[in-house]
Amino acid sequence: MQQFHPEYVIDSSHNKKSVLLPIREWEEIVLAMEELEDIRACDEAKGTDEEIIPFERAVEEIENIPPR
């Protein structure tokens, strides 16, 4: 697991108010969150009873939709 190096911004009562991270660590967190979002979307799609069609067929059907 990635080790992080946070620095805390505290108020006058020594309560933690904010966190500072090196940009590289922040980028790793954002990437991990995006990957989790993709995994959740995939899991959700697998859980439906909707017909699954091949990508090529989907593109073909979309291309054959008449313009409005």
PQR file with spaces between the fields and no chain letter, atoms N, CA, C, O and H, PARSE charges and radii, in Angstrom:
ATOM       1  N    MET     1       0.841   -1.184    0.000 -0.4000 1.5000
ATOM       2  CA   MET     1       0.000    0.000    0.000 -0.0000 2.0000
ATOM       3  C    MET     1       0.883    1.243    0.000  0.5500 1.7000
ATOM       4  O    MET     1       1.959    1.267    0.597 -0.5500 1.4000
ATOM       5  N    GLN     2       0.406    2.252   -0.672 -0.4000 1.5000
ATOM       6  CA   GLN     2       1.129    3.517   -0.777 -0.0000 2.0000
ATOM       7  C    GLN     2       1.224    4.182    0.593  0.5500 1.7000
ATOM       8  O    GLN     2       0.246    4.228    1.339 -0.5500 1.4000
ATOM       9  H    GLN     2      -0.468    2.232   -1.158  0.4000 1.0000
ATOM      10  N    GLN     3       2.383    4.685    0.907 -0.4000 1.5000
ATOM      11  CA   GLN     3       2.547    5.449    2.140 -0.0000 2.0000
ATOM      12  C    GLN     3       2.441    6.928    1.796  0.5500 1.7000
ATOM      13  O    GLN     3       3.084    7.404    0.860 -0.5500 1.4000
ATOM      14  H    GLN     3       3.177    4.648    0.301  0.4000 1.0000
ATOM      15  N    PHE     4       1.630    7.646    2.555 -0.4000 1.5000
ATOM      16  CA   PHE     4       1.419    9.062    2.304 -0.0000 2.0000
ATOM      17  C    PHE     4       2.168    9.899    3.326  0.5500 1.7000
ATOM      18  O    PHE     4       2.494    9.443    4.422 -0.5500 1.4000
ATOM      19  H    PHE     4       1.107    7.259    3.315  0.4000 1.0000
ATOM      20  N    HIS     5       2.427   11.130    2.932 -0.4000 1.5000
ATOM      21  CA   HIS     5       3.176   12.054    3.781 -0.0000 2.0000
ATOM      22  C    HIS     5       2.369   13.336    3.971  0.5500 1.7000
ATOM      23  O    HIS     5       2.717   14.381    3.421 -0.5500 1.4000
ATOM      24  H    HIS     5       2.162   11.500    2.042  0.4000 1.0000
ATOM      25  N    PRO     6       1.287   13.253    4.752 -0.5600 1.5000
ATOM      26  CA   PRO     6       0.440   14.434    4.930  0.2800 2.0000
ATOM      27  C    PRO     6       1.067   15.463    5.873  0.5500 1.7000
ATOM      28  O    PRO     6       1.822   15.134    6.788 -0.5500 1.4000
ATOM      29  N    GLU     7       0.728   16.689    5.611 -0.4000 1.5000
ATOM      30  CA   GLU     7       1.023   17.782    6.534 -0.0000 2.0000
ATOM      31  C    GLU     7      -0.322   18.394    6.883  0.5500 1.7000
ATOM      32  O    GLU     7      -1.167   18.583    6.009 -0.5500 1.4000
ATOM      33  H    GLU     7       0.115   16.956    4.868  0.4000 1.0000
ATOM      34  N    TYR     8      -0.522   18.701    8.144 -0.4000 1.5000
ATOM      35  CA   TYR     8      -1.813   19.194    8.592 -0.0000 2.0000
ATOM      36  C    TYR     8      -1.777   20.694    8.843  0.5500 1.7000
ATOM      37  O    TYR     8      -0.803   21.231    9.370 -0.5500 1.4000
ATOM      38  H    TYR     8       0.165   18.548    8.854  0.4000 1.0000
ATOM      39  N    VAL     9      -2.847   21.348    8.459 -0.4000 1.5000
ATOM      40  CA   VAL     9      -3.052   22.754    8.784 -0.0000 2.0000
ATOM      41  C    VAL     9      -3.957   22.758   10.008  0.5500 1.7000
ATOM      42  O    VAL     9      -5.036   22.166    9.996 -0.5500 1.4000
ATOM      43  H    VAL     9      -3.639   20.911    8.031  0.4000 1.0000
ATOM      44  N    ILE    10      -3.513   23.423   11.052 -0.4000 1.5000
ATOM      45  CA   ILE    10      -4.292   23.438   12.293 -0.0000 2.0000
ATOM      46  C    ILE    10      -4.722   24.862   12.627  0.5500 1.7000
ATOM      47  O    ILE    10      -4.101   25.841   12.215 -0.5500 1.4000
ATOM      48  H    ILE    10      -2.636   23.904   11.062  0.4000 1.0000
ATOM      49  N    ASP    11      -5.811   24.936   13.391 -0.4000 1.5000
ATOM      50  CA   ASP    11      -6.272   26.255   13.822 -0.0000 2.0000
ATOM      51  C    ASP    11      -5.603   26.623   15.143  0.5500 1.7000
ATOM      52  O    ASP    11      -4.741   25.895   15.635 -0.5500 1.4000
ATOM      53  H    ASP    11      -6.316   24.140   13.726  0.4000 1.0000
ATOM      54  N    SER    12      -6.003   27.741   15.704 -0.4000 1.5000
ATOM      55  CA   SER    12      -5.377   28.227   16.940 -0.0000 2.0000
ATOM      56  C    SER    12      -5.630   27.311   18.130  0.5500 1.7000
ATOM      57  O    SER    12      -4.926   27.393   19.137 -0.5500 1.4000
ATOM      58  H    SER    12      -6.704   28.332   15.304  0.4000 1.0000
ATOM      59  N    SER    13      -6.642   26.430   18.020 -0.4000 1.5000
ATOM      60  CA   SER    13      -6.923   25.466   19.093 -0.0000 2.0000
ATOM      61  C    SER    13      -6.286   24.105   18.801  0.5500 1.7000
ATOM      62  O    SER    13      -6.565   23.120   19.484 -0.5500 1.4000
ATOM      63  H    SER    13      -7.213   26.363   17.203  0.4000 1.0000
ATOM      64  N    HIS    14      -5.448   24.065   17.803 -0.4000 1.5000
ATOM      65  CA   HIS    14      -4.731   22.851   17.405 -0.0000 2.0000
ATOM      66  C    HIS    14      -5.638   21.761   16.842  0.5500 1.7000
ATOM      67  O    HIS    14      -5.325   20.573   16.928 -0.5500 1.4000
ATOM      68  H    HIS    14      -5.222   24.866   17.248  0.4000 1.0000
ATOM      69  N    ASN    15      -6.768   22.177   16.264 -0.4000 1.5000
ATOM      70  CA   ASN    15      -7.644   21.235   15.575 -0.0000 2.0000
ATOM      71  C    ASN    15      -7.201   21.139   14.116  0.5500 1.7000
ATOM      72  O    ASN    15      -6.937   22.152   13.469 -0.5500 1.4000
ATOM      73  H    ASN    15      -7.022   23.142   16.194  0.4000 1.0000
ATOM      74  N    LYS    16      -7.124   19.921   13.615 -0.4000 1.5000
ATOM      75  CA   LYS    16      -6.754   19.733   12.215 -0.0000 2.0000
ATOM      76  C    LYS    16      -7.869   20.266   11.327  0.5500 1.7000
ATOM      77  O    LYS    16      -9.032   19.899   11.496 -0.5500 1.4000
ATOM      78  H    LYS    16      -7.339   19.098   14.141  0.4000 1.0000
ATOM      79  N    LYS    17      -7.517   21.129   10.384 -0.4000 1.5000
ATOM      80  CA   LYS    17      -8.498   21.759    9.505 -0.0000 2.0000
ATOM      81  C    LYS    17      -8.329   21.358    8.043  0.5500 1.7000
ATOM      82  O    LYS    17      -9.309   21.295    7.300 -0.5500 1.4000
ATOM      83  H    LYS    17      -6.573   21.428   10.247  0.4000 1.0000
ATOM      84  N    SER    18      -7.100   21.088    7.626 -0.4000 1.5000
ATOM      85  CA   SER    18      -6.822   20.752    6.230 -0.0000 2.0000
ATOM      86  C    SER    18      -5.618   19.829    6.174  0.5500 1.7000
ATOM      87  O    SER    18      -4.867   19.675    7.137 -0.5500 1.4000
ATOM      88  H    SER    18      -6.304   21.139    8.229  0.4000 1.0000
ATOM      89  N    VAL    19      -5.467   19.220    5.003 -0.4000 1.5000
ATOM      90  CA   VAL    19      -4.335   18.326    4.783 -0.0000 2.0000
ATOM      91  C    VAL    19      -3.605   18.762    3.521  0.5500 1.7000
ATOM      92  O    VAL    19      -4.233   19.077    2.510 -0.5500 1.4000
ATOM      93  H    VAL    19      -6.077   19.346    4.220  0.4000 1.0000
ATOM      94  N    LEU    20      -2.303   18.779    3.582 -0.4000 1.5000
ATOM      95  CA   LEU    20      -1.468   19.046    2.418 -0.0000 2.0000
ATOM      96  C    LEU    20      -0.738   17.757    2.062  0.5500 1.7000
ATOM      97  O    LEU    20      -0.177   17.084    2.927 -0.5500 1.4000
ATOM      98  H    LEU    20      -1.792   18.523    4.403  0.4000 1.0000
ATOM      99  N    LEU    21      -0.755   17.425    0.773 -0.4000 1.5000
ATOM     100  CA   LEU    21      -0.048   16.241    0.282 -0.0000 2.0000
ATOM     101  C    LEU    21       0.835   16.640   -0.885  0.5500 1.7000
ATOM     102  O    LEU    21       0.522   17.591   -1.603 -0.5500 1.4000
ATOM     103  H    LEU    21      -1.210   17.971    0.070  0.4000 1.0000
ATOM     104  N    PRO    22       1.924   15.932   -1.082 -0.5600 1.5000
ATOM     105  CA   PRO    22       2.679   16.141   -2.315  0.2800 2.0000
ATOM     106  C    PRO    22       1.769   15.834   -3.511  0.5500 1.7000
ATOM     107  O    PRO    22       0.934   14.933   -3.440 -0.5500 1.4000
ATOM     108  N    ILE    23       1.930   16.568   -4.588 -0.4000 1.5000
ATOM     109  CA   ILE    23       1.026   16.447   -5.732 -0.0000 2.0000
ATOM     110  C    ILE    23       1.009   15.027   -6.282  0.5500 1.7000
ATOM     111  O    ILE    23      -0.045   14.545   -6.696 -0.5500 1.4000
ATOM     112  H    ILE    23       2.608   17.300   -4.645  0.4000 1.0000
ATOM     113  N    ARG    24       2.129   14.363   -6.294 -0.4000 1.5000
ATOM     114  CA   ARG    24       2.194   12.984   -6.807 -0.0000 2.0000
ATOM     115  C    ARG    24       1.291   12.067   -5.974  0.5500 1.7000
ATOM     116  O    ARG    24       0.591   11.222   -6.531 -0.5500 1.4000
ATOM     117  H    ARG    24       2.985   14.755   -5.958  0.4000 1.0000
ATOM     118  N    GLU    25       1.303   12.223   -4.673 -0.4000 1.5000
ATOM     119  CA   GLU    25       0.445   11.405   -3.810 -0.0000 2.0000
ATOM     120  C    GLU    25      -1.023   11.720   -4.074  0.5500 1.7000
ATOM     121  O    GLU    25      -1.856   10.815   -4.111 -0.5500 1.4000
ATOM     122  H    GLU    25       1.872   12.910   -4.221  0.4000 1.0000
ATOM     123  N    TRP    26      -1.341   12.993   -4.257 -0.4000 1.5000
ATOM     124  CA   TRP    26      -2.723   13.383   -4.556 -0.0000 2.0000
ATOM     125  C    TRP    26      -3.169   12.765   -5.875  0.5500 1.7000
ATOM     126  O    TRP    26      -4.284   12.253   -5.975 -0.5500 1.4000
ATOM     127  H    TRP    26      -0.665   13.728   -4.226  0.4000 1.0000
ATOM     128  N    GLU    27      -2.308   12.808   -6.883 -0.4000 1.5000
ATOM     129  CA   GLU    27      -2.649   12.230   -8.181 -0.0000 2.0000
ATOM     130  C    GLU    27      -2.906   10.726   -8.067  0.5500 1.7000
ATOM     131  O    GLU    27      -3.786   10.197   -8.744 -0.5500 1.4000
ATOM     132  H    GLU    27      -1.402   13.224   -6.802  0.4000 1.0000
ATOM     133  N    GLU    28      -2.148   10.040   -7.220 -0.4000 1.5000
ATOM     134  CA   GLU    28      -2.363    8.611   -7.000 -0.0000 2.0000
ATOM     135  C    GLU    28      -3.726    8.363   -6.351  0.5500 1.7000
ATOM     136  O    GLU    28      -4.414    7.405   -6.703 -0.5500 1.4000
ATOM     137  H    GLU    28      -1.432   10.470   -6.670  0.4000 1.0000
ATOM     138  N    ILE    29      -4.114    9.210   -5.419 -0.4000 1.5000
ATOM     139  CA   ILE    29      -5.423    9.079   -4.775 -0.0000 2.0000
ATOM     140  C    ILE    29      -6.534    9.291   -5.796  0.5500 1.7000
ATOM     141  O    ILE    29      -7.495    8.523   -5.831 -0.5500 1.4000
ATOM     142  H    ILE    29      -3.555    9.989   -5.133  0.4000 1.0000
ATOM     143  N    VAL    30      -6.415   10.313   -6.618 -0.4000 1.5000
ATOM     144  CA   VAL    30      -7.428   10.595   -7.640 -0.0000 2.0000
ATOM     145  C    VAL    30      -7.537    9.423   -8.608  0.5500 1.7000
ATOM     146  O    VAL    30      -8.645    9.010   -8.951 -0.5500 1.4000
ATOM     147  H    VAL    30      -5.634   10.938   -6.589  0.4000 1.0000
ATOM     148  N    LEU    31      -6.413    8.884   -9.049 -0.4000 1.5000
ATOM     149  CA   LEU    31      -6.416    7.745   -9.964 -0.0000 2.0000
ATOM     150  C    LEU    31      -7.109    6.543   -9.325  0.5500 1.7000
ATOM     151  O    LEU    31      -7.904    5.868   -9.979 -0.5500 1.4000
ATOM     152  H    LEU    31      -5.513    9.219   -8.770  0.4000 1.0000
ATOM     153  N    ALA    32      -6.817    6.274   -8.066 -0.4000 1.5000
ATOM     154  CA   ALA    32      -7.454    5.153   -7.367 -0.0000 2.0000
ATOM     155  C    ALA    32      -8.959    5.358   -7.260  0.5500 1.7000
ATOM     156  O    ALA    32      -9.725    4.408   -7.418 -0.5500 1.4000
ATOM     157  H    ALA    32      -6.171    6.822   -7.534  0.4000 1.0000
ATOM     158  N    MET    33      -9.391    6.587   -6.995 -0.4000 1.5000
ATOM     159  CA   MET    33     -10.826    6.873   -6.906 -0.0000 2.0000
ATOM     160  C    MET    33     -11.504    6.672   -8.259  0.5500 1.7000
ATOM     161  O    MET    33     -12.616    6.146   -8.321 -0.5500 1.4000
ATOM     162  H    MET    33      -8.769    7.359   -6.867  0.4000 1.0000
ATOM     163  N    GLU    34     -10.847    7.085   -9.341 -0.4000 1.5000
ATOM     164  CA   GLU    34     -11.408    6.898  -10.679 -0.0000 2.0000
ATOM     165  C    GLU    34     -11.519    5.414  -11.017  0.5500 1.7000
ATOM     166  O    GLU    34     -12.505    4.983  -11.615 -0.5500 1.4000
ATOM     167  H    GLU    34      -9.944    7.512   -9.290  0.4000 1.0000
ATOM     168  N    GLU    35     -10.511    4.635  -10.636 -0.4000 1.5000
ATOM     169  CA   GLU    35     -10.551    3.194  -10.881 -0.0000 2.0000
ATOM     170  C    GLU    35     -11.689    2.546  -10.099  0.5500 1.7000
ATOM     171  O    GLU    35     -12.385    1.677  -10.625 -0.5500 1.4000
ATOM     172  H    GLU    35      -9.710    4.985  -10.150  0.4000 1.0000
ATOM     173  N    LEU    36     -11.882    2.955   -8.857 -0.4000 1.5000
ATOM     174  CA   LEU    36     -12.987    2.420   -8.055 -0.0000 2.0000
ATOM     175  C    LEU    36     -14.332    2.761   -8.677  0.5500 1.7000
ATOM     176  O    LEU    36     -15.244    1.935   -8.684 -0.5500 1.4000
ATOM     177  H    LEU    36     -11.317    3.661   -8.429  0.4000 1.0000
ATOM     178  N    GLU    37     -14.457    3.971   -9.199 -0.4000 1.5000
ATOM     179  CA   GLU    37     -15.696    4.379   -9.855 -0.0000 2.0000
ATOM     180  C    GLU    37     -15.965    3.494  -11.075  0.5500 1.7000
ATOM     181  O    GLU    37     -17.102    3.089  -11.314 -0.5500 1.4000
ATOM     182  H    GLU    37     -13.716    4.643   -9.194  0.4000 1.0000
ATOM     183  N    ASP    38     -14.921    3.200  -11.839 -0.4000 1.5000
ATOM     184  CA   ASP    38     -15.068    2.321  -13.003 -0.0000 2.0000
ATOM     185  C    ASP    38     -15.478    0.911  -12.585  0.5500 1.7000
ATOM     186  O    ASP    38     -16.332    0.297  -13.225 -0.5500 1.4000
ATOM     187  H    ASP    38     -13.997    3.529  -11.645  0.4000 1.0000
ATOM     188  N    ILE    39     -14.880    0.403  -11.524 -0.4000 1.5000
ATOM     189  CA   ILE    39     -15.214   -0.933  -11.029 -0.0000 2.0000
ATOM     190  C    ILE    39     -16.665   -0.978  -10.574  0.5500 1.7000
ATOM     191  O    ILE    39     -17.382   -1.932  -10.874 -0.5500 1.4000
ATOM     192  H    ILE    39     -14.186    0.903  -11.005  0.4000 1.0000
ATOM     193  N    ARG    40     -17.098    0.041   -9.858 -0.4000 1.5000
ATOM     194  CA   ARG    40     -18.498    0.083   -9.399 -0.0000 2.0000
ATOM     195  C    ARG    40     -19.460    0.128  -10.578  0.5500 1.7000
ATOM     196  O    ARG    40     -20.485   -0.555  -10.568 -0.5500 1.4000
ATOM     197  H    ARG    40     -16.516    0.817   -9.614  0.4000 1.0000
ATOM     198  N    ALA    41     -19.141    0.924  -11.592 -0.4000 1.5000
ATOM     199  CA   ALA    41     -19.998    1.013  -12.777 -0.0000 2.0000
ATOM     200  C    ALA    41     -20.059   -0.329  -13.491  0.5500 1.7000
ATOM     201  O    ALA    41     -21.123   -0.731  -13.963 -0.5500 1.4000
ATOM     202  H    ALA    41     -18.308    1.478  -11.601  0.4000 1.0000
ATOM     203  N    CYS    42     -18.949   -1.015  -13.573 -0.4000 1.5000
ATOM     204  CA   CYS    42     -18.911   -2.334  -14.207 -0.0000 2.0000
ATOM     205  C    CYS    42     -19.746   -3.324  -13.406  0.5500 1.7000
ATOM     206  O    CYS    42     -20.537   -4.074  -13.977 -0.5500 1.4000
ATOM     207  H    CYS    42     -18.085   -0.688  -13.190  0.4000 1.0000
ATOM     208  N    ASP    43     -19.575   -3.331  -12.100 -0.4000 1.5000
ATOM     209  CA   ASP    43     -20.358   -4.228  -11.244 -0.0000 2.0000
ATOM     210  C    ASP    43     -21.846   -3.941  -11.370  0.5500 1.7000
ATOM     211  O    ASP    43     -22.658   -4.866  -11.412 -0.5500 1.4000
ATOM     212  H    ASP    43     -18.933   -2.721  -11.636  0.4000 1.0000
ATOM     213  N    GLU    44     -22.206   -2.668  -11.430 -0.4000 1.5000
ATOM     214  CA   GLU    44     -23.611   -2.287  -11.569 -0.0000 2.0000
ATOM     215  C    GLU    44     -24.166   -2.764  -12.907  0.5500 1.7000
ATOM     216  O    GLU    44     -25.293   -3.254  -12.974 -0.5500 1.4000
ATOM     217  H    GLU    44     -21.546   -1.917  -11.396  0.4000 1.0000
ATOM     218  N    ALA    45     -23.388   -2.623  -13.959 -0.4000 1.5000
ATOM     219  CA   ALA    45     -23.834   -3.059  -15.285 -0.0000 2.0000
ATOM     220  C    ALA    45     -24.008   -4.573  -15.334  0.5500 1.7000
ATOM     221  O    ALA    45     -24.927   -5.070  -15.985 -0.5500 1.4000
ATOM     222  H    ALA    45     -22.472   -2.224  -13.904  0.4000 1.0000
ATOM     223  N    LYS    46     -23.145   -5.298  -14.661 -0.4000 1.5000
ATOM     224  CA   LYS    46     -23.247   -6.760  -14.628 -0.0000 2.0000
ATOM     225  C    LYS    46     -24.485   -7.209  -13.869  0.5500 1.7000
ATOM     226  O    LYS    46     -25.007   -8.295  -14.119 -0.5500 1.4000
ATOM     227  H    LYS    46     -22.399   -4.894  -14.132  0.4000 1.0000
ATOM     228  N    GLY    47     -24.955   -6.389  -12.949 -0.4000 1.5000
ATOM     229  CA   GLY    47     -26.078   -6.758  -12.101 -0.0000 2.0000
ATOM     230  C    GLY    47     -27.439   -6.515  -12.723  0.5500 1.7000
ATOM     231  O    GLY    47     -28.455   -6.777  -12.080 -0.5500 1.4000
ATOM     232  H    GLY    47     -24.531   -5.506  -12.745  0.4000 1.0000
ATOM     233  N    THR    48     -27.495   -6.025  -13.950 -0.4000 1.5000
ATOM     234  CA   THR    48     -28.791   -5.750  -14.575 -0.0000 2.0000
ATOM     235  C    THR    48     -29.240   -6.943  -15.407  0.5500 1.7000
ATOM     236  O    THR    48     -28.434   -7.789  -15.794 -0.5500 1.4000
ATOM     237  H    THR    48     -26.670   -5.812  -14.473  0.4000 1.0000
ATOM     238  N    ASP    49     -30.537   -6.993  -15.673 -0.4000 1.5000
ATOM     239  CA   ASP    49     -31.099   -8.049  -16.508 -0.0000 2.0000
ATOM     240  C    ASP    49     -31.215   -7.609  -17.962  0.5500 1.7000
ATOM     241  O    ASP    49     -31.802   -8.317  -18.782 -0.5500 1.4000
ATOM     242  H    ASP    49     -31.191   -6.305  -15.358  0.4000 1.0000
ATOM     243  N    GLU    50     -30.665   -6.456  -18.282 -0.4000 1.5000
ATOM     244  CA   GLU    50     -30.756   -5.947  -19.644 -0.0000 2.0000
ATOM     245  C    GLU    50     -29.914   -6.797  -20.589  0.5500 1.7000
ATOM     246  O    GLU    50     -28.918   -7.404  -20.195 -0.5500 1.4000
ATOM     247  H    GLU    50     -30.188   -5.882  -17.617  0.4000 1.0000
ATOM     248  N    GLU    51     -30.346   -6.819  -21.844 -0.4000 1.5000
ATOM     249  CA   GLU    51     -29.620   -7.572  -22.859 -0.0000 2.0000
ATOM     250  C    GLU    51     -28.241   -6.951  -23.073  0.5500 1.7000
ATOM     251  O    GLU    51     -28.108   -5.733  -23.194 -0.5500 1.4000
ATOM     252  H    GLU    51     -31.155   -6.325  -22.164  0.4000 1.0000
ATOM     253  N    ILE    52     -27.242   -7.785  -23.116 -0.4000 1.5000
ATOM     254  CA   ILE    52     -25.886   -7.324  -23.394 -0.0000 2.0000
ATOM     255  C    ILE    52     -25.607   -7.595  -24.863  0.5500 1.7000
ATOM     256  O    ILE    52     -25.764   -8.720  -25.339 -0.5500 1.4000
ATOM     257  H    ILE    52     -27.350   -8.775  -23.018  0.4000 1.0000
ATOM     258  N    ILE    53     -25.188   -6.547  -25.583 -0.4000 1.5000
ATOM     259  CA   ILE    53     -24.909   -6.716  -27.007 -0.0000 2.0000
ATOM     260  C    ILE    53     -23.448   -6.373  -27.274  0.5500 1.7000
ATOM     261  O    ILE    53     -22.852   -5.571  -26.555 -0.5500 1.4000
ATOM     262  H    ILE    53     -25.061   -5.634  -25.197  0.4000 1.0000
ATOM     263  N    PRO    54     -22.877   -6.982  -28.305 -0.5600 1.5000
ATOM     264  CA   PRO    54     -21.482   -6.673  -28.637  0.2800 2.0000
ATOM     265  C    PRO    54     -21.321   -5.202  -29.029  0.5500 1.7000
ATOM     266  O    PRO    54     -22.248   -4.584  -29.553 -0.5500 1.4000
ATOM     267  N    PHE    55     -20.153   -4.661  -28.774 -0.4000 1.5000
ATOM     268  CA   PHE    55     -19.864   -3.260  -29.062 -0.0000 2.0000
ATOM     269  C    PHE    55     -20.127   -2.928  -30.523  0.5500 1.7000
ATOM     270  O    PHE    55     -20.733   -1.901  -30.831 -0.5500 1.4000
ATOM     271  H    PHE    55     -19.400   -5.162  -28.349  0.4000 1.0000
ATOM     272  N    GLU    56     -19.670   -3.797  -31.428 -0.4000 1.5000
ATOM     273  CA   GLU    56     -19.833   -3.542  -32.860 -0.0000 2.0000
ATOM     274  C    GLU    56     -21.309   -3.397  -33.227  0.5500 1.7000
ATOM     275  O    GLU    56     -21.673   -2.536  -34.027 -0.5500 1.4000
ATOM     276  H    GLU    56     -19.178   -4.631  -31.179  0.4000 1.0000
ATOM     277  N    ARG    57     -22.151   -4.239  -32.642 -0.4000 1.5000
ATOM     278  CA   ARG    57     -23.589   -4.158  -32.926 -0.0000 2.0000
ATOM     279  C    ARG    57     -24.170   -2.854  -32.391  0.5500 1.7000
ATOM     280  O    ARG    57     -25.006   -2.228  -33.044 -0.5500 1.4000
ATOM     281  H    ARG    57     -21.855   -4.939  -31.992  0.4000 1.0000
ATOM     282  N    ALA    58     -23.731   -2.447  -31.211 -0.4000 1.5000
ATOM     283  CA   ALA    58     -24.221   -1.193  -30.632 -0.0000 2.0000
ATOM     284  C    ALA    58     -23.870   -0.016  -31.538  0.5500 1.7000
ATOM     285  O    ALA    58     -24.707    0.853  -31.782 -0.5500 1.4000
ATOM     286  H    ALA    58     -23.052   -2.955  -30.681  0.4000 1.0000
ATOM     287  N    VAL    59     -22.637    0.014  -32.033 -0.4000 1.5000
ATOM     288  CA   VAL    59     -22.213    1.093  -32.931 -0.0000 2.0000
ATOM     289  C    VAL    59     -23.054    1.072  -34.197  0.5500 1.7000
ATOM     290  O    VAL    59     -23.495    2.117  -34.674 -0.5500 1.4000
ATOM     291  H    VAL    59     -21.958   -0.692  -31.834  0.4000 1.0000
ATOM     292  N    GLU    60     -23.276   -0.118  -34.738 -0.4000 1.5000
ATOM     293  CA   GLU    60     -24.079   -0.253  -35.956 -0.0000 2.0000
ATOM     294  C    GLU    60     -25.498    0.274  -35.740  0.5500 1.7000
ATOM     295  O    GLU    60     -26.039    0.980  -36.590 -0.5500 1.4000
ATOM     296  H    GLU    60     -22.917   -0.967  -34.350  0.4000 1.0000
ATOM     297  N    GLU    61     -26.090   -0.069  -34.608 -0.4000 1.5000
ATOM     298  CA   GLU    61     -27.450    0.393  -34.314 -0.0000 2.0000
ATOM     299  C    GLU    61     -27.494    1.911  -34.154  0.5500 1.7000
ATOM     300  O    GLU    61     -28.433    2.561  -34.614 -0.5500 1.4000
ATOM     301  H    GLU    61     -25.650   -0.643  -33.917  0.4000 1.0000
ATOM     302  N    ILE    62     -26.494    2.464  -33.512 -0.4000 1.5000
ATOM     303  CA   ILE    62     -26.446    3.918  -33.318 -0.0000 2.0000
ATOM     304  C    ILE    62     -26.292    4.624  -34.661  0.5500 1.7000
ATOM     305  O    ILE    62     -26.939    5.641  -34.912 -0.5500 1.4000
ATOM     306  H    ILE    62     -25.731    1.936  -33.139  0.4000 1.0000
ATOM     307  N    GLU    63     -25.437    4.084  -35.518 -0.4000 1.5000
ATOM     308  CA   GLU    63     -25.214    4.703  -36.826 -0.0000 2.0000
ATOM     309  C    GLU    63     -26.456    4.637  -37.708  0.5500 1.7000
ATOM     310  O    GLU    63     -26.613    5.463  -38.607 -0.5500 1.4000
ATOM     311  H    GLU    63     -24.911    3.258  -35.314  0.4000 1.0000
ATOM     312  N    ASN    64     -27.333    3.677  -37.470 -0.4000 1.5000
ATOM     313  CA   ASN    64     -28.532    3.507  -38.292 -0.0000 2.0000
ATOM     314  C    ASN    64     -29.742    4.272  -37.769  0.5500 1.7000
ATOM     315  O    ASN    64     -30.830    4.160  -38.333 -0.5500 1.4000
ATOM     316  H    ASN    64     -27.205    3.006  -36.740  0.4000 1.0000
ATOM     317  N    ILE    65     -29.573    5.046  -36.703 -0.4000 1.5000
ATOM     318  CA   ILE    65     -30.677    5.859  -36.187 -0.0000 2.0000
ATOM     319  C    ILE    65     -30.898    7.017  -37.154  0.5500 1.7000
ATOM     320  O    ILE    65     -29.970    7.774  -37.442 -0.5500 1.4000
ATOM     321  H    ILE    65     -28.689    5.137  -36.244  0.4000 1.0000
ATOM     322  N    PRO    66     -32.136    7.158  -37.661 -0.5600 1.5000
ATOM     323  CA   PRO    66     -32.382    8.258  -38.605  0.2800 2.0000
ATOM     324  C    PRO    66     -32.276    9.617  -37.911  0.5500 1.7000
ATOM     325  O    PRO    66     -32.650    9.750  -36.746 -0.5500 1.4000
ATOM     326  N    PRO    67     -31.768   10.621  -38.622 -0.5600 1.5000
ATOM     327  CA   PRO    67     -31.671   11.967  -38.026  0.2800 2.0000
ATOM     328  C    PRO    67     -33.059   12.546  -37.793  0.5500 1.7000
ATOM     329  O    PRO    67     -34.017   12.192  -38.480 -0.5500 1.4000
ATOM     330  N    ARG    68     -33.150   13.425  -36.832 -0.4000 1.5000
ATOM     331  CA   ARG    68     -34.440   14.047  -36.493 -0.0000 2.0000
ATOM     332  C    ARG    68     -34.701   15.230  -37.359  0.5500 1.7000
ATOM     333  O    ARG    68     -35.737   15.880  -37.220 -0.5500 1.4000
ATOM     334  H    ARG    68     -32.372   13.712  -36.274  0.4000 1.0000
